């Protein structure tokens, strides 16, 4: 099969993964893809590409967003890839591999993940791989990102040492090391390493223009409201082999998320 090309659709991803799933009788010997399970941040690109969302732009509402038509359709599609097509190992299936990188081990033919494992993949003499931008849904392309920041504890007993370390981490020496496994915001380091022209890194950079707002940035209380409510739905879906009414579950989750949000606000006062 040819490698996927930029602009491929989620339907094409699904069909490709089905074709790449190999069986020996009833036993699957190669999964077509390794999907991100209940990892919410990694599911957001699919939801956004279907025109869905999980929280209002002002961070105040979940009803009409977490249970929107786009979100429902995206998660039904996601559920069906796991339990109708059986193209990816479920949470229960994955437990048998005890944390092994299924893609690197040749157990899954494709994987959806971030930038971090690329360095290890490139150093593996037994792995020949390519990288392509995320599939496109009915509402267009979408992606997300994970990020980290550095700070100094306000009550540290060693502020000078902490400041020296922080300068090292965010300067060229520290960022050159970090950039092996994550993108750096220090432009001279990125230019020196030529990441924008690396065939295995460029697709990640090219997708930055399609990054959508993510809920933890929209509301600092998402982790106490929408996150747990939505997470319950995803965990239930995995544990019950997809045998849930996703629309009904998301309706309940959206209502619960708004209650949790009000509680979290009250606790802050």
Secondary structure, DSSP 8 states (H G I E B T S, - for coil): -----TT-BHHHHHHHHHHH-EEETTEEEEBS-B--TT-HHHHHHHHHHTT--SS-TTS---TTTTTSHHHHHHHHHHHHHHHTS--S--HHHHGGGTT--TTTTTSBS-B---STTHHHHHH-TT---------BBTTB--B----------TT-S-HHHHHHHHHHHHSHHHHHHHTTTS--S-HHHHHHHTGGG-TTTHHHHHGGGGB---HHHH-TTGGGTHHHHHHHHHHHHHHTTT-S-HHHHHHHHHHHHHHHHHHHHHHH-
